[in-house]
Amino acid sequence: MLRVEAQKQLGDFSLDVAFSTEGRVTGLFGSSGAGKTSLVNIIAGLLQPDRGLVAIGDDVLDDTSRGLHTPPHRRRIGYVFQDARLFPHLDVSQNLDYGRRMNGLTYDRDAQSRVVDLLDIGKLLDRRTGRLSGGERQRIALGRALLAQPRLLLLDEPLGALDADRKAEILPYLVRLRDETGVPMVYVTHDPQELRRLATEVVVLERGHVARFGSPDILSGVITPTEIQALEAGH
Amino acid sequence: MFDISPAEWTAILLSIRVAVVATLVATPLGIAVAWLLARREFWGKSVADAIIYLPLVLPPVVTGYLLLLTFGRRGLIGAWLADHLGIVFAFRWTGAALACGIMSFPLLVRPIRLSIEAVDRRLEQAASTLGAPPWRVFWTVTLPLALPGVLAGMVLGFAKAIGEFGATITFVSNIPGETQTISSAIYTLTQVPDGDAAALRLVAISIAIAMAALVASEIFARRATKRLHGL
């Protein structure tokens, strides 16, 4: 269970959110500037809340009333960024292995091949990162985060930088990720369609506040950009 | 023309030894200082910055004289080092290395600092979310990505160290076999009536060493840059 009660002032913008979720995939939905990335950075420990609490189960990671802040590297929370952020000086397999090395985990060939198969990146292992496509980079970023054996996976608009075809390429992998690995996820997006396919619970953020919280059905009134295009094309 | 005398060889080898030792000792320190200047805010940062660049703008003789006052046998630090650790700088080749290290330090630090500043901090964040504590982020992400700058700094520092003259001759004098580097040997040769040929030989050799260092750094930097773009 993930519990977040956090306040953070960032210039003119103020974030003030409280929710707790049991969801396999918790969708964080909102337009740009709603505070999604700030919220995810707080969960990851990259950003410290001014006031509040972040906890996974009984493990309290942030509690400003006790002056507690667990740094990112001790949280075991995986993070897949919109821009993948693969290490350019390492090849693909070294990127995948990075989290295992940093956490001092023993090499597990089975875990490695499960993730490689799940994401279909076996053919890329010897490649350097410079000439990979956006979709390939994002799959490797997913694998890299998974192989660090996180207890929670944050995905910040992992499809945001991809075109429609590439999105369609990656989405099935995310569905498999949800169904085949036991790692709970927080999935950030401004596309309701992605959440309808993936999320089990949805937090709707508006201007730094939780506007709605519930099952993906709460998004039913929201029309996606692709649906708008389809409607316009129909006329 | 190219019969290099034993005395000239001594000066050449001594110069190389002094510059190599100065560069190797200064590099880790330079990386630490560059990282602090690039990534940390602290009280007195601009003063620290100015002090590091001071040898670049002070007359070398002044730096050499200050070294003599502090690291000489009766200097504050020099006396302590000699009494407690048996380390003597004054009129020894180690003193030449110290003078060269200090004179070349600003040139060494600057490219390293710039390249650390250019490292994408978002990659460092990614490393920390993968479980890397700050010092391992530095060793596995920041430093490898800053490597072209480190190499550039080392070459600049080495070139400065091998050519240093003013501070070295003021601090450790011009003793053949102990502190007489190529530069001070050339200076000595220009002071004697028939020293021209020997001086020219040493000039040619210093040009060759400088060129070799530049070419080597260019090759290393090109390789490192290619790696950094993930190619």
Interface residues (C-beta under 8 A of the other chain):
Chain A: A44 G45 L46 P71 P72 H73 R74 R75 R76 I77 G78 Y79 F81 D83 R85 L86 F87 P88 H89 Y98 G99 M102 N103 R128 T129 G130 R131 R144 A145 A148
Chain B: D120 R122 L123 Q125 A126 A127 S128 T129 L130 G131 A132 P133 P134 R136 V137 T140 V141 P144 L145 R227 L228 H229 G230 L231
